[in-house]
Amino acid sequence: MEKISKIVSTVVPIMDENIDTDQIIPSRFLKATERKDFGINLFADKRYNKDGSIDPNFPLNKKIIGSQILLTGPNFGCGSSREHAAWAIYDTGFGQLFLLHLLIFLKAMR
């Protein structure tokens, strides 16, 4: 595997603090036993309106194709160690960083 020295990418900012794994992938979507198709439910309670339509104001819905960096607020991924959260992020297009064991959640500067 080649060493990565530079990543050129747009950034998707989700700057809320203390986003736990249940917000990343709500527990009602954890019934699947295979590691696929979790991305559609990533941040489901924030990405979609109550009627099921897409919330155009949620940053992930504005994601530019090819984004590899998810910029988050402090304490991202807190809570349980739910692996489905990582699978959902992977399925949404941030997976190259997972595959290289370089998953980077940049913490917001205070």
LINURJO-V357564 format. One line per field, one symbol per residue. psi: psi as a letter, one per 30 degrees, with the letter a starting at -180 (. if undefined). A space follows every 50 residues. Layout:
# LINURJO-V357564
psi = ???
This chain:
# LINURJO-V357564
psi = kkkkfkkjllkjkjgklhjlffeejkffggfkflilgfefgkhefefklf gflkjffkeffgkkkfkfkjkllkhkglblhjffeeeeeeffggfeeefg hhjjjkkkk.
